[in-house]
Structures are given as structure tokens and as C-alpha cells.
């Protein structure tokens, strides 16, 4: 383990040497002046300088040290655990301090915060809010005091953080993208100079950093003299209310941040300009989640009757600018008798204009392609697929935590071992079991702590296995009818967000025209997924069998690469297949080809979910038949809008 001396000796890039990022640097300085705002979160792409900025801040608050939280930190290391060396020496229970206790009076850095397990983050923000660490685990009960300054950094493309955790961060700032070639070249030059001779580089910027350090200290000391009048408090409350934020932490952060801004500028009274400046740091990360609440609870809203107006406008616009030209009524398709012209004519007379347009889109040979933007993503309950996937060792499963008897996974307590298996010893639990008997046990020469066979305890581990989620999306003309593809894309974006938060890998296949295409190779990049999903063109025929076979091959390859992964296929289609890659022309033969592909997938043990998007006066029910052949969960999307999709997906998320 790296000692604190080595950590403190590591050279730190000077704060004044950071080029640009004036908003982020001001936010950090105001946070150092008044940490009462809560934590500070810096967002940015890889290589944007997030960590360098936060580490540089530590040099402005000497003699405080920077203590880092590793992404894979364990609860024992974070909160503290049994000090085995002291216990074995004295025969009594003793506790070793954790990182949170060590951070008392210092700075705590959580780099890549969104990759830290949520349970660990909850412990961190709880200690930040209360100033106390509560340790209640494995027979150990302790309370420790810890007051620290929390600085965090994350790349939003690597996943998000839940709103309750984000609310504990007073400031959230996104770093600017520096595109000017001259500025970028200067950043490179400074980095090379720092790497070549850190001491000389630090000496060059030491006067500027020392000036900032003294100003931070002076501003922090003058905080008690800054006054906040009733009008400024009312303004803060009004701004937070207009932003739709319910948490009172927003107003408190606004006030504390405005006090820091006034102290930094040498004033003794908070102004409205201070409040509005700080609002840019305090509100955006809270507003993103606050704006989702009306959508989730709009079912009983008085304005519900007008909720379809934007969708109608979008459809009218798309019909006028992007819809393919309509053909004559004689070319309409009768789902029950495609070759009967008289039946088609009778069927057409009983259909509305929109319904006739839908049917023409289903079979038209040369449909024009167009791209539909997705609805905004919707908050969906976490994907919790039922059942356990059996692998060699007992208990390992999918993305849920599951008990495991092999030496893999996070240790989550202890258990009594079986008579035949006494490996993977939980030393802390074993020592606690043996400690009360040390005074009455006979110890052999050279033995300081006597442990008997019955004292042994085994670690109880939990293993997490990610899933490979492959979305198989029907992008044909039938899926584009009524522009329901916009709502489907929006729902899938939300599922992709959930998939990344669960550390799963995601991919997507779109099938249309004469085949299927792997639009998004299996990845963990939510940015790439969102971009590719937004740019899917729609139109053409429905080669459903091609999509299923292609998806099977992709998941089979992923399974060979990682045997522990749980393959999951999510199919979004109306089931109206009308194209075959092997030259079949009869609709019955095309459908049988789809069923054979589905049986192949089912035999491979791939879990599936079918979202049925079929609309229109006559429904064939092909998607349900497909789900039966796949052995899959089936959900019919009765009303194709955001609420209809959200309800259907929530039902499958349990």
C-alpha cells in the first residue's frame, strides 16, 4: 500500500497553471472558501483535466491533505474494521480507522464517482451531511466523528448517479471543451514541461498559487461578517421553486455559495448578482431530475386532455415533409387475403385515411427512408430480470447480487463453514469468535493468540455478473407508421441508461429492407448508444428472421468471450414479417422462417423480452406467437406514447 508520505511527496500540478476553465476554477475556489455548501462535482470527458483540477485545489488549503477513495474500495476500508494485529497482541477487540475517519479535517476525493458502488456513495454522503460515521457490522458497533471536504469527478458518459446522491453536492460544474488549437497546444506544452521537471514548473507558478491560497484563507475568515438579507433569502427560494426543485438543500447551497462569492469579492452583503451566479452551479444537476417528475405523475393532471397535441403536431409535420407519397387504393394490403383484389377493395372502404396509409407502408417495395428523433428518455424502474443463470459454481447469477461459494466477489460478512470446506477464512470474524476464550486457553510456546477449529468462520461473498443486453429493433416501414418509432426510441434510450448503471454491456441491431445491421456493437458507452439510436433510418420491408439470426450470432459470440455474462435479447417489433433473406415469397413461409429462428434462440437459453408495437384496425398477433416460440416475456404496447411504453416496460422490470 502506498504510504501517506509517498502520496504527499507526489508532485501536484499547480492550480494557476490550468489553462481556461474559469467557471470551474471559480466554483472550486468558492467551495474552498465555504465548504458548507456540500460537496463539489466536476463533470467532463476523459482527459479534460477533472482530476488535475481537484488535486491542484488541495495545494490551496494547506496543511490539509487529499485522501482518495478508490473505485473498488470495500466497506471495511471505508468505514473501518477490526484491527487484527492489535487484537492478536492484546486479546481484545480493537478497531482500525477507515478512509472516512482518516479524512477528518482534510479533503476527500472521489474520482470516477459514478463507478463507485451506490452503497459506498451513500456512506460517504451520509458522513458528509452528519459529520459522523456509524459502523454497525459483524458484531462491531462504533461511532466516529469526521468533518471533511468532498470533491468528486466523473465522466457522464460512463453512467449517471441517482438524484438523492447528487442532491448532496452543492456545486456541479461541467468543464468546457477547449477547441482553440492555440490553447490546446499551450496545454500540451505545459503538461510536457511539468512532466520533464515538476519542481521547476511548480516554482514558476508558486507565487500565483500562494496569492490564491492567502485570498482563500482571508475570504473564509471574513465569512462571518457577510450578511444575507430577507430579500436575498426569498430570491433563493423563488429561484429554486421556479426550477421545480423540492429539496431544501438547493436554497441552502445558494445562500452559502452567495456568501462565499461576496467574501471573495471583499463585500459584507450578498447581492442578487451573487445568487444568480451561484445558481448556475447549484441548480442544473438538480433540475434535470426535477423536470422528470411531472411526466411520471401526469396521469391525473387537469391538462391530460391536451397531452397528445405535441404528438399530433409532430405527426402532421412528418406527414407533410417526410412521408412517402401515397399510392392508389387498389394497392392496399388485406392481412387475411393478400392476393384477393375484391377483398382488398372492400377492406379499404372501411378504413380511415391514416389507417390506409399505415397499410400501404407495410408492403410498399421502395419506401422512402426517413429518420425520426426519439422522445426524451423516461425514468424506468431498474431492470431486474427474474431467475438465476446456472454456471459452474453455486449461486452466481446475473446482474443482481447473489451468494457465491468460490473465492470471488465482494466479502459481505461471514458464515459458519461446512465440515468439509474450511477455506476462504474470515479472519476478523474468526478472531472475534476466539478472543473471549484467550484467558482460559492453553497456548503453545510462540503462540500469541490461540484459535481452535470451531472458531473458524468463512467469508460470505456476493458476486455480480453483468448482462449483455442486445436490442433488436424493427426499423421497417410498418414500425414507422404513425411515427410510433419516436416513442419506442425514447423508451429504449431509458433502458440503455439503466443498463449502463448496472454495469451491463449494450448493443443494438436494426432490421429493415433486405437485412439486419449491427448498428451498435456491444459496448458500455452510453454516448455512442444514444448517438447511434438517434440516427436510425426507418422505412422498407420487415426482415424479422434476419434480425433474430443476426442477434443470435452476436450474443453467441459474446457468450464465448465471457462465459459469465447473461445474454438478454429485447425485441421491438409488430411481428409483420414480409421479407426473407433466402428468397421466400409466401407470407406463411416467411413467418415459419421467423419461428425457426426463434426456436434456435430459445434452445440456446437466451432470455428474451418482446415489445409488441402492432397497431391498426386488424391485429395479427404475430408478436405474441413470436414470444411463445422464444419462451420470452411479452408486453403489448396498447397506446404508443411515452406513458404507454413506460407502463409496459415497468411491468417487465419487476
C-alpha positions in Angstrom: 0.0 0.0 0.0 1.3 3.5 -0.8 2.2 5.4 2.3 0.8 8.8 3.1 4.4 10.1 2.9 4.7 8.9 -0.7 1.3 10.3 -1.6 2.2 13.7 -0.2 5.5 13.7 -2.0 3.9 13.1 -5.4 4.1 16.4 -7.4 0.8 18.3 -7.9 0.0 20.3 -11.0 -0.3 24.0 -10.0 -3.8 25.4 -9.8 -2.7 28.6 -11.6 -1.2 26.6 -14.5 -4.5 25.2 -15.5 -5.5 27.0 -18.7 -9.1 28.2 -19.2 -11.9 26.5 -17.3 -12.6 29.8 -15.5 -16.1 28.8 -14.3 -14.9 25.5 -12.9 -11.9 27.2 -11.2 -14.2 29.8 -9.6 -16.6 27.2 -8.4 -13.7 25.3 -6.8 -12.3 28.5 -5.1 -15.7 29.4 -3.7 -16.1 25.9 -2.4 -12.8 26.1 -0.6 -13.9 29.4 0.9 -17.1 27.9 2.2 -17.4 24.1 2.3 -20.8 24.4 3.9 -22.5 24.2 0.5 -21.9 20.4 0.5 -19.6 18.7 -2.0 -18.5 19.8 -5.4 -18.8 17.6 -8.5 -16.7 18.2 -11.7 -18.1 16.7 -14.9 -16.0 16.2 -18.0 -14.8 13.9 -20.8 -11.7 11.7 -20.3 -8.6 13.8 -20.4 -10.3 17.1 -19.8 -8.4 17.7 -16.6 -11.0 16.9 -13.9 -8.7 15.1 -11.5 -5.8 17.6 -12.1 -8.1 20.5 -11.2 -9.3 18.8 -7.9 -5.8 17.7 -6.9 -4.5 21.2 -7.6 -7.1 22.6 -5.2 -5.5 20.7 -2.3 -2.4 23.0 -2.5 -4.6 26.0 -1.7 -5.8 24.7 1.6 -2.6 23.7 3.4 -2.0 21.9 5.7 -5.0 19.8 4.7 -4.2 16.6 2.8 -6.1 15.0 -0.1 -7.3 11.5 0.6 -8.6 9.5 -2.4 -11.4 6.9 -2.5 -10.6 4.0 -4.8 -13.3 2.9 -7.1 -13.1 -0.6 -5.7 -13.0 0.4 -2.1 -14.5 -2.0 0.4 -16.8 -1.1 3.3 -14.0 -2.2 5.8 -11.5 0.1 4.2 -14.0 3.0 4.0 -15.6 2.8 7.5 -13.0 0.9 9.5 -12.7 -2.7 10.6 -11.2 -4.9 13.2 -7.5 -4.3 13.8 -6.3 -7.9 13.7 -2.8 -7.1 14.7 -3.9 -5.3 17.9 -6.5 -7.9 18.7 -3.9 -10.7 18.4 -1.5 -8.8 20.5 -3.8 -7.9 23.3 -6.5 -10.5 23.1 -9.2 -7.7 22.9 -11.2 -6.2 20.1 -9.6 -3.1 18.5 -10.8 -1.1 15.5 -8.6 0.2 12.7 -9.7 3.6 11.2 -11.2 3.8 7.7 -10.7 6.3 5.0 -13.6 8.4 6.2 -12.2 8.7 9.7 -8.7 9.5 8.2 -10.3 12.3 6.2 -11.4 14.2 9.2 -10.3 17.8 8.8 -9.0 17.1 5.3 -10.1 16.8 1.6 -11.8 13.6 0.3 -11.5 12.9 -3.4 -14.0 10.6 -5.1 -12.6 10.3 -8.7 -14.8 8.4 -11.1 -17.6 8.8 -8.6 -20.2 7.2 -10.8 -18.3 3.9 -10.9 -18.2 3.6 -7.1 -20.9 1.3 -5.8 -24.0 3.1 -4.7 -23.9 1.6 -1.2 -20.4 3.1 -0.7 -21.5 6.5 -2.0 -24.4 6.5 0.5 -22.0 6.0 3.3 -19.8 8.9 2.0 -22.6 11.4 1.6 -24.1 10.4 5.0 -20.9 11.1 6.7 -20.6 14.4 4.8 -24.1 15.5 5.9 -24.0 14.4 9.5 -20.3 14.6 10.3 -20.4 11.2 11.9 -19.5 7.7 10.8 -21.8 4.9 12.1 -20.2 1.4 12.0 -22.6 -1.4 12.7 -21.5 -4.6 11.2 -20.2 -8.1 12.1 -20.5 -7.6 15.8 -18.7 -4.2 15.8 -20.5 -1.1 16.9 -18.8 2.3 16.8 -19.4 6.0 16.1 -16.6 8.2 14.8 -16.5 11.9 14.0 -15.5 13.1 10.6 -15.7 16.5 9.0 -14.2 16.6 5.5 -14.5 18.5 2.3 -15.8 16.3 -0.5 -14.6 16.8 -4.1 -15.7 14.4 -6.8 -15.2 14.0 -10.5 -17.0 11.8 -13.1 -17.4 11.3 -16.9 -21.2 11.4 -17.5 -20.7 9.1 -20.5 -19.7 6.3 -18.1 -23.1 6.4 -16.3 -25.1 8.6 -14.0 -25.6 8.9 -10.3 -29.0 8.7 -8.6 -30.7 12.1 -7.8 -30.7 11.7 -4.0 -26.9 11.3 -4.1 -26.4 14.2 -6.5 -28.5 16.4 -4.2 -25.7 16.2 -1.5 -23.4 18.0 -3.9 -23.8 21.8 -3.6 -22.0 22.5 -6.9 -21.9 20.6 -10.1 -19.8 22.1 -12.9 -19.1 20.7 -16.4 -15.7 21.5 -17.9 -15.6 23.5 -21.1 -14.5 21.8 -24.3 -11.3 23.6 -25.4 -11.4 23.7 -29.2 -9.0 26.5 -30.0 -5.8 25.0 -31.5 -3.6 27.6 -29.9 -5.0 26.9 -26.4 -4.7 23.2 -26.9 -1.1 23.5 -28.0 -0.4 25.5 -24.9 -1.9 22.9 -22.6 0.3 20.3 -24.2 3.4 22.4 -23.7 2.6 23.0 -20.0 2.0 19.3 -19.5 5.3 18.3 -21.1 7.2 20.9 -19.0 5.6 19.6 -15.8 6.5 16.0 -16.6 10.1 17.0 -17.5 10.8 19.0 -14.3 7.9 19.1 -11.8 9.8 21.2 -9.2 10.8 23.9 -11.7 7.3 24.0 -13.1 5.8 24.4 -9.6 8.2 27.1 -8.7 7.2 29.1 -11.8 3.5 29.2 -10.6 4.1 29.2 -6.9 3.6 33.0 -6.5 0.2 32.9 -8.2 -0.9 29.8 -6.1 0.3 31.5 -2.9 -1.7 34.6 -3.7 -4.8 32.4 -4.3 -4.2 30.5 -1.1 -3.9 33.6 1.0 -7.1 35.0 -0.6 -9.0 31.7 0.1 -7.9 31.9 3.8 -8.9 35.6 4.1 -12.2 35.1 2.4 -13.0 32.1 4.7 -12.2 34.2 7.8 -14.5 37.0 6.6 -17.5 34.7 6.0 -18.9 35.5 9.5 -19.2 39.2 8.5 -21.2 38.6 5.4 -24.9 39.4 5.8 -27.8 37.9 4.0 -31.0 40.0 3.9 -34.5 38.6 3.8 -35.0 39.6 0.2 -32.0 37.5 -0.9 -33.4 34.5 1.1 -36.7 35.0 -0.7 -35.0 35.3 -4.0 -33.2 32.0 -3.4 -36.4 30.3 -2.5 -38.2 31.7 -5.6 -35.4 30.6 -8.0 -35.4 27.1 -6.6 -39.2 26.9 -6.8 -39.2 28.1 -10.4 -36.6 25.4 -11.2 -39.0 22.8 -9.9 -36.7 21.6 -7.1 -38.2 20.3 -4.0 -35.1 19.7 -1.9 -34.2 22.5 0.6 -30.5 21.8 0.0 -30.7 23.9 -3.2 -31.7 27.1 -1.3 -29.1 26.4 1.4 -26.4 25.9 -1.2 -27.5 29.1 -3.0 -27.2 31.1 0.2 -23.8 29.6 1.3 -22.4 29.9 -2.2 -23.5 33.6 -2.4 -21.8 34.3 0.9 -18.6 32.8 -0.4 -18.9 34.9 -3.6 -19.4 38.1 -1.5 -16.5 37.3 0.8 -14.2 36.5 -2.2 -15.0 39.9 -3.7 -14.4 41.6 -0.3 -18.1 42.6 0.3 -20.1 42.1 3.5 -23.5 41.8 1.9 -25.0 39.3 -0.5 -26.5 40.7 -3.7 -28.9 39.3 -6.3 -26.0 39.0 -8.7 -24.3 36.6 -6.3 -27.4 34.5 -6.1 -27.8 34.3 -9.8 -24.2 33.4 -10.4 -24.2 30.6 -7.8 -27.5 29.3 -9.3 -25.5 28.2 -12.4 -23.5 25.8 -10.1 -26.3 24.8 -7.8 -29.4 24.2 -9.9 -28.6 22.3 -13.2 -27.8 18.9 -11.8 -31.0 19.1 -9.7 -33.2 20.5 -12.4 -32.6 17.5 -14.8 -34.3 15.2 -12.4 -36.9 17.6 -11.2 -38.2 18.1 -14.7 -38.9 14.3 -15.0 -41.4 14.3 -12.1 -44.4 15.9 -13.9 -44.1 13.3 -16.7 -44.2 10.5 -14.2 -47.3 11.7 -12.4 -49.2 13.4 -15.2 -51.9 10.7 -15.4 -54.2 12.6 -13.1 -53.3 16.1 -14.3 -56.1 18.5 -15.5 -54.1 19.1 -18.6 -54.2 15.5 -19.6 -56.6 16.1 -22.3 -54.1 18.2 -24.2 -51.2 15.8 -23.7 -51.5 14.4 -27.3 -51.3 17.8 -29.0 -47.4 17.8 -29.4 -47.5 14.3 -30.8 -50.2 15.3 -33.3 -48.1 18.3 -34.4 -45.1 16.1 -34.8 -47.1 13.7 -36.9 -48.5 16.4 -39.0 -45.1 17.8 -39.7 -43.7 14.4 -40.5 -46.6 13.6 -42.8 -46.2 16.8 -44.7 -42.4 16.8 -45.1 -41.1 13.2 -44.8 -43.9 10.7 -45.5 -43.6 8.8 -48.8 -46.1 9.5 -51.5 -49.4 7.7 -51.2 -50.5 5.2 -53.8 -53.8 4.3 -55.2 -56.5 2.4 -53.1 -56.1 -0.7 -55.3 -52.7 -1.3 -53.8 -53.8 -1.7 -50.2 -53.0 -4.9 -48.4 -55.5 -7.2 -46.8 -53.8 -9.1 -43.9 -56.1 -12.0 -44.3 -56.0 -12.4 -48.1 -53.1 -10.5 -49.7 -54.0 -11.8 -53.2 -57.7 -11.0 -53.2 -58.3 -7.7 -55.0 -62.1 -7.5 -54.3 -61.5 -8.2 -50.6 -58.8 -5.5 -50.5 -61.2 -3.0 -52.1 -63.9 -3.8 -49.5 -61.4 -3.6 -46.7 -60.1 -0.3 -47.9 -63.5 1.3 -47.9 -64.0 0.6 -44.2 -60.6 2.2 -43.2 -59.7 5.7 -42.4 -57.1 7.7 -44.4 -54.4 7.3 -41.7 -55.1 3.5 -41.4 -54.9 3.1 -45.2 -51.6 4.9 -45.2 -50.3 2.6 -42.5 -51.1 -0.5 -44.5 -49.5 0.9 -47.6 -46.3 1.4 -45.7 -46.2 -2.2 -44.6 -45.8 -3.7 -48.0 -44.5 -1.0 -50.2 -41.4 -2.2 -52.1 -39.4 1.0 -52.4 -40.4 3.0 -49.3 -38.5 6.2 -48.9 -36.3 6.3 -45.8 -36.6 8.9 -43.1 -35.1 9.5 -39.6 -37.3 10.1 -36.6 -35.9 11.7 -33.5 -36.7 9.8 -30.3 -38.9 11.1 -27.5 -36.9 12.2 -24.5 -35.9 9.4 -22.2 -38.2 8.3 -19.4 -37.4 7.2 -15.9 -38.0 3.5 -15.7 -37.6 1.2 -12.8 -34.3 -0.8 -12.8 -34.2 -3.8 -15.0 -34.5 -6.9 -12.6 -34.8 -10.0 -14.8 -36.1 -12.9 -12.8 -34.3 -16.2 -12.4 -30.7 -17.3 -12.0 -28.4 -18.4 -14.7 -26.6 -21.6 -13.8 -22.8 -21.7 -14.1 -20.2 -24.0 -12.6 -20.1 -22.5 -9.1 -23.1 -22.3 -6.9 -25.1 -19.1 -6.6 -23.5 -16.9 -9.3 -26.2 -15.2 -11.3 -26.9 -12.2 -13.4 -26.6 -8.5 -12.6 -28.2 -9.0 -9.2 -26.1 -9.8 -6.1 -26.0 -13.5 -5.5 -24.3 -15.7 -3.0 -21.2 -17.4 -4.2 -19.1 -20.2 -2.5 -16.0 -19.7 -4.7 -13.3 -17.1 -3.8 -14.8 -14.4 -6.0 -16.9 -11.4 -5.3 -17.2 -8.9 -2.5 -17.0 -10.2 1.1 -20.3 -9.3 2.7 -19.9 -10.8 6.2 -19.2 -14.3 7.4 -20.9 -17.6 7.8 -20.2 -20.9 9.6 -18.3 -23.2 7.2 -19.3 -26.7 6.5 -17.3 -29.6 7.9 -15.8 -30.4 4.6 -15.0 -26.9 3.4 -12.9 -24.6 5.6 -11.2 -22.3 3.2 -11.5 -18.5 2.5 -11.3 -17.8 6.2 -12.9 -14.6 7.5 -10.0 -13.6 9.9 -11.9 -10.8 11.6 -14.9 -13.0 12.5 -12.6 -15.8 13.4 -10.6 -13.6 15.8 -13.8 -12.2 17.4 -15.0 -15.7 18.0 -11.8 -16.8 19.6 -11.0 -13.6 21.6 -13.3 -14.2 24.6 -11.5 -17.5 25.4 -7.9 -16.4 25.3 -7.6 -16.2 29.1 -8.7 -19.8 29.6 -6.9 -21.4 26.7 -3.6 -23.1 26.9 -1.2 -21.5 24.4 1.8 -23.3 22.9 5.1 -21.7 23.0 5.4 -18.9 20.5 1.6 -18.6 20.0 0.2 -15.2 21.0 -3.4 -15.9 20.0 -5.0 -19.4 20.2 -7.5 -20.3 17.6 -9.4 -23.6 17.7 -11.2 -25.5 14.9 -14.6 -24.3 16.0 -13.6 -20.7 15.9 -13.1 -20.7 12.1 -15.5 -18.5 10.1 -15.8 -18.4 6.3 -16.3 -15.3 4.2 -19.7 -14.8 2.8 -19.3 -13.4 -0.6 -21.6 -11.7 -3.1 -20.8 -11.9 -6.8 -22.2 -9.6 -9.5 -22.3 -10.8 -13.1 -23.3 -8.3 -15.8 -25.7 -8.9 -18.6 -25.3 -8.4 -22.3 -28.4 -6.6 -23.5 -29.0 -6.7 -27.2 -31.8 -4.6 -28.6 -33.3 -5.9 -31.8 -35.3 -3.0 -33.3 -37.8 -3.3 -36.2 -36.9 -0.2 -38.3 -39.1 -1.1 -41.3 -41.9 1.0 -42.7 -44.5 -0.7 -40.6 -42.7 0.4 -37.4 -42.6 3.9 -38.7 -46.4 4.1 -39.2 -47.9 6.8 -37.0 -44.4 7.8 -36.0 -44.5 5.4 -33.1 -40.8 4.8 -33.7 -40.2 8.1 -31.9 -41.8 6.8 -28.7 -40.1 3.4 -29.0 -36.6 5.1 -29.4 -37.2 7.2 -26.3 -38.1 4.2 -24.2 -35.0 2.3 -25.4 -32.7 5.2 -24.5 -34.0 5.0 -21.0 -33.4 1.3 -20.9 -29.9 1.8 -22.2 -29.2 4.3 -19.4 -30.4 1.7 -16.8 -28.2 -1.0 -18.5 -25.1 1.1 -18.1 -25.9 1.9 -14.4 -26.0 -1.8 -13.8 -22.6 -2.3 -15.4 -24.1 -4.2 -18.3 -22.9 -4.2 -21.9 -25.3 -3.0 -24.5 -25.7 -3.4 -28.2 -28.3 -2.9 -30.9 -29.4 -4.4 -34.2 -31.8 -2.8 -36.6 -33.5 -4.8 -39.3 -35.2 -3.2 -42.4 -35.2 -3.5 -46.2 -33.2 -6.6 -47.2 -31.4 -7.5 -44.0 -30.2 -6.7 -40.4 -27.3 -4.5 -39.4 -25.4 -4.3 -36.1 -25.9 -0.5 -35.6 -24.2 -0.5 -32.2 -21.6 -3.2 -31.4 -21.8 -4.4 -27.8 -20.3 -1.7 -25.6 -20.6 0.2 -22.4 -20.5 3.7 -24.0 -23.9 5.3 -23.4 -22.8 8.3 -25.5 -22.2 6.0 -28.6 -25.5 4.2 -27.9 -27.5 7.5 -27.8 -25.9 8.8 -30.9 -26.5 5.7 -33.0 -30.0 5.2 -31.7 -30.9 8.8 -32.7 -29.7 8.2 -36.3 -31.5 5.0 -37.2 -33.3 5.5 -40.5 -36.6 3.8 -40.9 -38.5 2.5 -43.9 -38.7 -0.5 -46.2 -39.7 -4.1 -45.6 -39.5 -6.2 -42.4 -36.8 -9.0 -42.5 -37.6 -10.2 -39.0 -35.8 -13.6 -39.3 -32.6 -11.8 -40.4 -32.7 -9.7 -37.3 -33.2 -12.7 -35.0 -30.4 -14.8 -36.6 -28.0 -11.8 -36.5 -28.8 -11.2 -32.8 -28.3 -14.9 -32.0 -24.8 -14.8 -33.6 -23.8 -11.6 -31.7 -24.9 -13.0 -28.4 -23.3 -16.4 -29.1 -20.0 -14.6 -29.8 -20.3 -12.5 -26.5 -21.0 -15.7 -24.6 -17.9 -17.3 -25.9 -15.9 -14.2 -24.9 -17.3 -14.1 -21.4 -18.9 -17.2 -20.1 -20.3 -15.5 -17.0 -22.4 -12.9 -18.9 -26.2 -13.2 -19.0 -27.4 -12.8 -22.6 -30.6 -10.9 -22.9 -32.4 -10.0 -26.2 -35.1 -7.2 -26.3 -37.1 -7.3 -29.5 -39.2 -4.3 -30.5 -41.5 -5.2 -33.5 -45.1 -5.5 -34.7 -44.3 -9.0 -35.9 -45.4 -8.4 -39.5 -42.5 -10.0 -41.3 -42.7 -9.7 -45.1 -39.1 -10.2 -46.3 -36.8 -13.2 -46.4 -33.0 -13.3 -47.0 -33.3 -16.8 -48.6 -35.8 -15.7 -51.2 -39.0 -16.9 -49.7 -42.1 -15.1 -51.0 -45.1 -16.6 -49.4 -46.1 -14.9 -46.1 -46.6 -18.3 -44.4 -43.1 -19.4 -45.3 -41.6 -16.1 -44.2 -43.3 -16.4 -40.8 -42.2 -20.0 -40.4 -38.6 -18.9 -41.0 -39.0 -16.4 -38.2 -40.4 -19.1 -35.8 -37.5 -21.4 -36.6 -35.0 -18.6 -35.7 -36.9 -18.0 -32.5 -36.7 -21.7 -31.5 -32.9 -21.7 -32.1 -32.6 -18.7 -29.7 -34.8 -20.4 -27.1 -32.8 -23.6 -27.3 -29.6 -21.6 -26.7 -31.1 -20.4 -23.3 -31.1 -16.7 -24.3 -33.6 -14.7 -22.2 -35.9 -12.5 -24.3 -38.4 -9.7 -24.0 -40.8 -8.9 -26.8 -42.4 -5.5 -27.0 -45.3 -5.6 -29.4 -45.9 -2.4 -31.3 -48.7 -3.6 -33.6 -51.4 -1.0 -34.3 -54.3 -0.7 -36.7 -57.8 -2.0 -37.1 -56.8 -5.6 -37.7 -54.1 -7.2 -35.5 -52.5 -10.4 -36.4 -50.9 -11.2 -33.0 -47.7 -12.3 -34.5 -45.5 -10.8 -31.8 -47.2 -12.9 -29.1 -46.7 -16.0 -31.2 -43.0 -15.0 -31.6 -42.7 -14.6 -27.8 -44.1 -18.0 -27.3 -41.6 -19.5 -29.6 -38.8 -17.6 -27.9 -40.0 -18.5 -24.4 -40.0 -14.8 -23.8 -41.7 -12.2 -21.7 -44.4 -10.5 -23.8 -45.7 -6.9 -23.5 -48.3 -5.4 -25.8 -47.9 -1.6 -26.2 -51.5 -0.6 -26.5 -51.0 3.1 -26.6 -47.8 4.2 -28.4 -46.7 7.2 -26.4 -44.4 7.8 -23.5 -46.8 6.7 -20.8 -47.9 3.6 -22.7 -44.3 2.4 -23.2 -43.3 3.3 -19.7 -46.2 1.3 -18.2 -45.4 -1.7 -20.4 -41.7 -1.7 -19.6 -42.3 -1.1 -15.8 -44.4 -4.3 -15.7 -41.4 -6.3 -17.0 -38.9 -4.6 -14.8 -40.1 -6.2 -11.6 
